[in-house]
């Protein structure tokens, strides 16, 4: 009986987790940084505007955006930024989040400072 009563709450809880920002904090050589669920470092782009990505085409090939799953919901400091192709990208404090294609393993931060416009995303 207890299981039947708790089951709907478990479904709601798991749905909320599935649509939350897939971001965690990791300790790296740059200190605490944001990383995707896969442990890969996330970055921000100085040419972006609050709530708007400026990284498309070859830029997005080198700096893949952190794309939100369908049905994802903004929560706290994490928001969703619309992209030109209709997908949504996760942002922290309004700044879109990206991976760096040249980071090879979890915790790499090789994209920090690239061309003076890329920075590791901080918690």
C-alpha atoms as an extended CHARMM CRD file, in Angstrom:
* protein
*
       123  EXT
         1         1  UNK       CA              0.0000000000        0.0000000000        0.0000000000  PROA      1               0.0000000000
         2         2  UNK       CA              2.8300000000        2.4020000000        0.9150000000  PROA      2               0.0000000000
         3         3  UNK       CA              4.4760000000        1.7170000000       -2.4580000000  PROA      3               0.0000000000
         4         4  UNK       CA              1.2770000000        2.6440000000       -4.3090000000  PROA      4               0.0000000000
         5         5  UNK       CA              1.0410000000        5.9390000000       -2.4450000000  PROA      5               0.0000000000
         6         6  UNK       CA              4.7100000000        6.8400000000       -3.0240000000  PROA      6               0.0000000000
         7         7  UNK       CA              4.8590000000        5.7720000000       -6.6850000000  PROA      7               0.0000000000
         8         8  UNK       CA              3.3800000000        9.0150000000       -8.1220000000  PROA      8               0.0000000000
         9         9  UNK       CA              5.8820000000       11.0780000000       -6.1340000000  PROA      9               0.0000000000
        10        10  UNK       CA              8.7750000000        8.9920000000       -7.4530000000  PROA      10              0.0000000000
        11        11  UNK       CA              7.5870000000        9.5760000000      -11.0290000000  PROA      11              0.0000000000
        12        12  UNK       CA              7.3250000000       13.3340000000      -10.4490000000  PROA      12              0.0000000000
        13        13  UNK       CA             10.7520000000       13.4610000000       -8.8350000000  PROA      13              0.0000000000
        14        14  UNK       CA             12.4030000000       11.5210000000      -11.6480000000  PROA      14              0.0000000000
        15        15  UNK       CA             10.7040000000       13.7210000000      -14.2630000000  PROA      15              0.0000000000
        16        16  UNK       CA             12.0500000000       16.8320000000      -12.5530000000  PROA      16              0.0000000000
        17        17  UNK       CA             15.5520000000       15.4160000000      -12.4920000000  PROA      17              0.0000000000
        18        18  UNK       CA             15.3620000000       14.3950000000      -16.1500000000  PROA      18              0.0000000000
        19        19  UNK       CA             14.6210000000       17.9570000000      -17.2180000000  PROA      19              0.0000000000
        20        20  UNK       CA             16.9670000000       19.8390000000      -14.8720000000  PROA      20              0.0000000000
        21        21  UNK       CA             20.1570000000       21.3830000000      -16.2200000000  PROA      21              0.0000000000
        22        22  UNK       CA             22.6290000000       18.5340000000      -16.8580000000  PROA      22              0.0000000000
        23        23  UNK       CA             25.4530000000       20.4010000000      -15.1390000000  PROA      23              0.0000000000
        24        24  UNK       CA             27.7250000000       19.5970000000      -12.2180000000  PROA      24              0.0000000000
        25        25  UNK       CA             30.7160000000       21.1930000000      -10.5390000000  PROA      25              0.0000000000
        26        26  UNK       CA             34.1860000000       19.7040000000      -11.0110000000  PROA      26              0.0000000000
        27        27  UNK       CA             37.5780000000       20.4640000000       -9.5380000000  PROA      27              0.0000000000
        28        28  UNK       CA             40.1690000000       21.1670000000      -12.2610000000  PROA      28              0.0000000000
        29        29  UNK       CA             43.5070000000       22.9140000000      -12.7010000000  PROA      29              0.0000000000
        30        30  UNK       CA             41.4200000000       26.1190000000      -13.1190000000  PROA      30              0.0000000000
        31        31  UNK       CA             39.6360000000       25.5480000000       -9.7970000000  PROA      31              0.0000000000
        32        32  UNK       CA             35.9480000000       24.6970000000       -9.5520000000  PROA      32              0.0000000000
        33        33  UNK       CA             34.2700000000       24.7760000000      -12.9740000000  PROA      33              0.0000000000
        34        34  UNK       CA             30.9690000000       23.7100000000      -14.4660000000  PROA      34              0.0000000000
        35        35  UNK       CA             30.9050000000       20.4670000000      -16.4170000000  PROA      35              0.0000000000
        36        36  UNK       CA             28.3070000000       18.4790000000      -18.2950000000  PROA      36              0.0000000000
        37        37  UNK       CA             27.0450000000       15.1890000000      -16.9350000000  PROA      37              0.0000000000
        38        38  UNK       CA             29.8780000000       13.5190000000      -18.8530000000  PROA      38              0.0000000000
        39        39  UNK       CA             32.4440000000       15.4850000000      -16.8120000000  PROA      39              0.0000000000
        40        40  UNK       CA             33.5490000000       17.5950000000      -19.7700000000  PROA      40              0.0000000000
        41        41  UNK       CA             34.2360000000       21.2410000000      -18.9380000000  PROA      41              0.0000000000
        42        42  UNK       CA             31.7270000000       23.8850000000      -20.0030000000  PROA      42              0.0000000000
        43        43  UNK       CA             32.6890000000       27.3060000000      -21.3510000000  PROA      43              0.0000000000
        44        44  UNK       CA             31.1870000000       30.7340000000      -21.9850000000  PROA      44              0.0000000000
        45        45  UNK       CA             31.7810000000       32.9350000000      -25.0450000000  PROA      45              0.0000000000
        46        46  UNK       CA             32.4500000000       36.6650000000      -24.5940000000  PROA      46              0.0000000000
        47        47  UNK       CA             30.7230000000       37.4830000000      -27.9070000000  PROA      47              0.0000000000
        48        48  UNK       CA             27.4010000000       36.0780000000      -26.6410000000  PROA      48              0.0000000000
        49        49  UNK       CA             24.7990000000       38.4300000000      -25.2530000000  PROA      49              0.0000000000
        50        50  UNK       CA             22.6740000000       37.6680000000      -22.2150000000  PROA      50              0.0000000000
        51        51  UNK       CA             20.1630000000       35.0730000000      -23.4260000000  PROA      51              0.0000000000
        52        52  UNK       CA             21.5200000000       34.9040000000      -26.9810000000  PROA      52              0.0000000000
        53        53  UNK       CA             24.1540000000       32.7080000000      -28.6380000000  PROA      53              0.0000000000
        54        54  UNK       CA             26.5460000000       34.1380000000      -31.2250000000  PROA      54              0.0000000000
        55        55  UNK       CA             28.1950000000       30.7550000000      -31.8910000000  PROA      55              0.0000000000
        56        56  UNK       CA             26.9700000000       29.0100000000      -35.0520000000  PROA      56              0.0000000000
        57        57  UNK       CA             28.3750000000       27.1250000000      -38.0330000000  PROA      57              0.0000000000
        58        58  UNK       CA             32.1390000000       26.4350000000      -37.6550000000  PROA      58              0.0000000000
        59        59  UNK       CA             32.0840000000       28.0260000000      -34.1970000000  PROA      59              0.0000000000
        60        60  UNK       CA             29.4490000000       25.5110000000      -33.0420000000  PROA      60              0.0000000000
        61        61  UNK       CA             31.4660000000       22.6690000000      -34.5930000000  PROA      61              0.0000000000
        62        62  UNK       CA             34.4720000000       23.6090000000      -32.4470000000  PROA      62              0.0000000000
        63        63  UNK       CA             32.3660000000       24.7060000000      -29.4630000000  PROA      63              0.0000000000
        64        64  UNK       CA             29.3240000000       22.3890000000      -29.3430000000  PROA      64              0.0000000000
        65        65  UNK       CA             26.4640000000       23.9930000000      -27.4170000000  PROA      65              0.0000000000
        66        66  UNK       CA             25.0240000000       22.2580000000      -24.3540000000  PROA      66              0.0000000000
        67        67  UNK       CA             21.6750000000       21.4090000000      -25.9500000000  PROA      67              0.0000000000
        68        68  UNK       CA             18.6630000000       20.9570000000      -23.6810000000  PROA      68              0.0000000000
        69        69  UNK       CA             16.4780000000       17.8830000000      -23.9100000000  PROA      69              0.0000000000
        70        70  UNK       CA             12.9700000000       18.3570000000      -25.2110000000  PROA      70              0.0000000000
        71        71  UNK       CA             10.7410000000       19.4590000000      -22.3480000000  PROA      71              0.0000000000
        72        72  UNK       CA             13.6370000000       20.8160000000      -20.2600000000  PROA      72              0.0000000000
        73        73  UNK       CA             12.6710000000       23.5900000000      -17.8570000000  PROA      73              0.0000000000
        74        74  UNK       CA             14.7430000000       26.5230000000      -16.6320000000  PROA      74              0.0000000000
        75        75  UNK       CA             15.6250000000       26.3520000000      -12.9480000000  PROA      75              0.0000000000
        76        76  UNK       CA             17.3570000000       28.9080000000      -10.7390000000  PROA      76              0.0000000000
        77        77  UNK       CA             20.5170000000       30.2610000000      -12.3780000000  PROA      77              0.0000000000
        78        78  UNK       CA             20.0200000000       27.9360000000      -15.3650000000  PROA      78              0.0000000000
        79        79  UNK       CA             17.9280000000       29.1350000000      -18.2780000000  PROA      79              0.0000000000
        80        80  UNK       CA             17.2160000000       28.0350000000      -21.8320000000  PROA      80              0.0000000000
        81        81  UNK       CA             18.3960000000       30.0640000000      -24.8290000000  PROA      81              0.0000000000
        82        82  UNK       CA             16.7110000000       29.5320000000      -28.2120000000  PROA      82              0.0000000000
        83        83  UNK       CA             19.0090000000       28.6610000000      -31.1240000000  PROA      83              0.0000000000
        84        84  UNK       CA             18.4200000000       29.4300000000      -34.8070000000  PROA      84              0.0000000000
        85        85  UNK       CA             17.6360000000       25.7690000000      -35.5750000000  PROA      85              0.0000000000
        86        86  UNK       CA             14.8100000000       25.6880000000      -33.0110000000  PROA      86              0.0000000000
        87        87  UNK       CA             16.7200000000       23.7720000000      -30.3320000000  PROA      87              0.0000000000
        88        88  UNK       CA             17.3650000000       25.2280000000      -26.9040000000  PROA      88              0.0000000000
        89        89  UNK       CA             20.7200000000       25.6060000000      -25.2200000000  PROA      89              0.0000000000
        90        90  UNK       CA             21.4480000000       25.6780000000      -21.5040000000  PROA      90              0.0000000000
        91        91  UNK       CA             22.7750000000       28.9220000000      -20.0780000000  PROA      91              0.0000000000
        92        92  UNK       CA             24.0900000000       29.9110000000      -16.6510000000  PROA      92              0.0000000000
        93        93  UNK       CA             23.1430000000       33.4010000000      -15.4970000000  PROA      93              0.0000000000
        94        94  UNK       CA             21.9330000000       34.0420000000      -19.0540000000  PROA      94              0.0000000000
        95        95  UNK       CA             25.2360000000       33.0980000000      -20.7150000000  PROA      95              0.0000000000
        96        96  UNK       CA             25.0330000000       30.0900000000      -23.0840000000  PROA      96              0.0000000000
        97        97  UNK       CA             27.1940000000       27.0690000000      -22.2200000000  PROA      97              0.0000000000
        98        98  UNK       CA             29.4620000000       25.1740000000      -24.6180000000  PROA      98              0.0000000000
        99        99  UNK       CA             31.9060000000       22.2690000000      -24.7360000000  PROA      99              0.0000000000
       100       100  UNK       CA             35.3190000000       22.5590000000      -26.4380000000  PROA      100             0.0000000000
       101       101  UNK       CA             35.9630000000       19.9450000000      -29.1440000000  PROA      101             0.0000000000
       102       102  UNK       CA             39.6570000000       19.6970000000      -28.2230000000  PROA      102             0.0000000000
       103       103  UNK       CA             39.0600000000       18.7000000000      -24.6000000000  PROA      103             0.0000000000
       104       104  UNK       CA             39.7450000000       14.9660000000      -24.6430000000  PROA      104             0.0000000000
       105       105  UNK       CA             38.7880000000       13.7960000000      -21.1590000000  PROA      105             0.0000000000
       106       106  UNK       CA             36.7320000000       14.8140000000      -18.1650000000  PROA      106             0.0000000000
       107       107  UNK       CA             38.3430000000       17.7210000000      -16.3330000000  PROA      107             0.0000000000
       108       108  UNK       CA             40.3390000000       19.0460000000      -19.3210000000  PROA      108             0.0000000000
       109       109  UNK       CA             40.2900000000       22.8540000000      -19.5440000000  PROA      109             0.0000000000
       110       110  UNK       CA             42.2500000000       23.4140000000      -22.7520000000  PROA      110             0.0000000000
       111       111  UNK       CA             39.6320000000       25.8380000000      -24.0970000000  PROA      111             0.0000000000
       112       112  UNK       CA             40.1090000000       28.4080000000      -21.3390000000  PROA      112             0.0000000000
       113       113  UNK       CA             41.3820000000       31.6570000000      -22.8570000000  PROA      113             0.0000000000
       114       114  UNK       CA             41.2000000000       30.5410000000      -26.5090000000  PROA      114             0.0000000000
       115       115  UNK       CA             41.3980000000       33.6530000000      -28.7190000000  PROA      115             0.0000000000
       116       116  UNK       CA             40.7840000000       35.7400000000      -25.6070000000  PROA      116             0.0000000000
       117       117  UNK       CA             37.0180000000       35.1120000000      -25.8530000000  PROA      117             0.0000000000
       118       118  UNK       CA             36.4230000000       31.6900000000      -24.2490000000  PROA      118             0.0000000000
       119       119  UNK       CA             36.4020000000       31.0600000000      -20.4970000000  PROA      119             0.0000000000
       120       120  UNK       CA             35.6730000000       28.0870000000      -18.2880000000  PROA      120             0.0000000000
       121       121  UNK       CA             32.1870000000       28.4460000000      -16.8140000000  PROA      121             0.0000000000
       122       122  UNK       CA             32.3030000000       28.9640000000      -13.0670000000  PROA      122             0.0000000000
       123       123  UNK       CA             29.7150000000       27.8080000000      -10.5340000000  PROA      123             0.0000000000
